[in-house]
Amino acid sequence: MSEAPGVPPKPAVPTLYEWLGGLDALTRLTTRFYQRVPDDPVLAPVFAAMPADHATHVAYFLAEVLGGPPRYTSDVAAGAQHGHPRMVAHHLGRGLTEPQRARWMQLLLSTADEVGLPDDPEFRSAFVAYLEWGSRLAVINSGPGVPEPTPAPMPQWGWGVPGGPYRPND
């Protein structure tokens, strides 16, 4: 549908990735966050065996989920064993707890403030919604008896709501 004559077109709505400042901003976030983790008594044990490139991979993952380039998934083609099922698999059998998840959220959001991610209500609402959704799934997927994930597309998170509750038996 075209705009009415003489009415300027509405500007395109940026992705969350574009709004937050792209890969540079996410790299600042994840790098600083994982610099803080070893000093955190709740999170240090969770990430004790973290590979040196973990912050980079998490930045790529968040970038893709928030509307940026599919670099995390494209690493699958390069043999790096990434993509959404691989992220899920990283949590299998980890036995993550709600206090660990809550602390992860708290530390990540305070780091977002520290590194200057946007703090407008619309962005923070969408960003926090994704982090809550993803971190709660991580706890679920870290529990006993969760099977290896099957191929699935990368979630795409935008400014709106995800569309309903997670119901594993549907």
C-alpha positions in Angstrom: 0.0 0.0 0.0 1.5 3.4 -1.0 1.4 6.5 1.2 -1.0 9.3 0.4 0.3 12.0 -1.9 2.3 14.6 -0.1 2.6 12.5 3.1 6.2 11.4 3.8 6.6 7.7 4.2 7.0 6.3 7.7 10.6 5.5 8.6 11.4 1.9 8.8 11.4 0.5 12.4 15.0 -0.5 13.3 15.6 -4.0 14.6 16.6 -4.3 18.2 20.1 -5.1 16.9 20.3 -1.8 15.0 18.7 0.1 17.9 21.2 -1.1 20.5 24.3 -0.3 18.3 25.0 -3.5 16.5 27.8 -6.0 17.1 30.2 -3.5 18.6 27.7 -2.8 21.4 26.9 -6.5 22.0 30.6 -7.3 22.1 31.2 -4.6 24.7 28.3 -6.1 26.7 29.4 -9.7 26.6 33.1 -8.9 27.0 32.5 -6.8 30.1 29.9 -9.2 31.5 32.2 -12.2 31.3 35.0 -10.1 32.8 32.7 -9.6 35.9 31.6 -13.2 36.2 34.8 -14.6 37.8 34.3 -12.3 40.8 30.6 -13.2 41.3 30.2 -16.0 43.9 26.9 -17.2 42.3 28.0 -17.2 38.6 31.7 -18.0 38.8 31.2 -21.8 39.3 28.8 -21.9 36.3 31.3 -20.4 34.0 34.5 -21.8 35.5 35.3 -23.8 32.3 34.3 -21.1 29.9 36.3 -21.1 26.6 38.3 -17.9 25.8 36.0 -17.1 22.9 32.7 -17.5 24.8 31.9 -13.8 25.0 32.3 -13.5 21.2 30.0 -16.4 20.5 27.4 -15.1 22.9 27.6 -11.6 21.2 27.1 -13.4 17.8 24.1 -15.3 19.2 22.4 -12.3 20.7 23.1 -10.3 17.5 21.3 -12.9 15.4 18.4 -13.3 17.7 17.9 -9.5 17.9 17.8 -9.0 14.1 21.4 -8.8 13.1 23.4 -10.9 10.7 23.2 -14.8 11.0 26.9 -15.1 12.0 26.3 -17.5 14.8 24.2 -19.9 12.6 26.5 -19.5 9.6 29.4 -20.8 11.7 27.5 -24.2 11.5 28.4 -24.3 7.8 32.0 -23.6 8.7 32.0 -26.6 11.0 31.9 -24.7 14.3 28.8 -26.6 15.5 26.7 -23.5 16.3 23.1 -22.6 15.6 20.2 -22.6 17.9 20.2 -26.3 18.7 23.8 -26.0 19.7 23.1 -23.2 22.1 20.4 -25.3 23.7 22.8 -28.3 23.9 25.3 -26.2 25.8 22.8 -26.1 28.7 22.0 -29.8 28.8 22.8 -31.4 32.1 24.1 -28.2 33.6 21.6 -28.2 36.5 21.1 -24.4 36.4 19.1 -23.0 39.3 16.7 -20.1 39.5 19.1 -18.1 41.8 21.8 -18.5 39.2 19.4 -17.4 36.4 18.2 -14.5 38.4 21.8 -13.4 39.2 22.7 -13.8 35.5 19.9 -11.5 34.6 20.8 -8.9 37.3 24.5 -8.9 36.3 23.8 -8.7 32.6 21.4 -5.8 33.0 23.7 -3.9 35.2 26.4 -4.5 32.7 24.1 -3.2 29.9 23.8 0.0 31.9 27.6 0.1 32.5 28.4 -0.2 28.8 25.7 2.2 27.7 23.1 0.1 25.9 20.0 2.1 25.3 17.8 2.6 28.3 14.6 3.8 26.7 11.6 1.8 28.0 10.6 0.3 24.6 14.1 -1.2 24.0 14.6 -2.3 27.6 11.2 -4.0 27.7 11.9 -6.0 24.5 15.5 -6.8 25.6 14.5 -7.9 29.1 11.7 -9.9 27.6 14.1 -11.9 25.5 16.6 -12.4 28.3 13.9 -13.6 30.6 12.5 -16.0 28.0 15.9 -17.3 27.0 17.3 -17.7 30.5 14.2 -19.5 31.7 14.4 -21.9 28.8 18.1 -22.4 29.6 17.1 -23.5 33.2 14.5 -25.8 31.7 16.9 -27.3 29.2 19.6 -27.8 31.9 17.4 -30.1 33.9 17.5 -33.9 34.1 16.3 -36.0 31.2 16.2 -33.2 28.6 17.0 -34.8 25.2 19.4 -33.5 22.6 17.8 -30.7 20.7 16.5 -31.3 17.2 17.1 -28.8 14.3 15.2 -25.6 14.9 15.4 -22.1 13.4 17.0 -19.3 15.4 14.5 -17.4 17.4 13.9 -13.9 16.0 13.1 -11.4 18.7 11.5 -8.0 17.9 9.7 -5.2 19.6 6.5 -7.2 20.2 5.5 -10.1 22.3 6.5 -13.8 21.5 3.0 -15.0 20.9 1.9 -17.2 23.9 3.2 -19.5 26.7 5.6 -22.3 26.2 3.6 -25.5 26.6 5.9 -28.6 26.1 3.1 -31.1 25.6 1.3 -29.3 22.8 
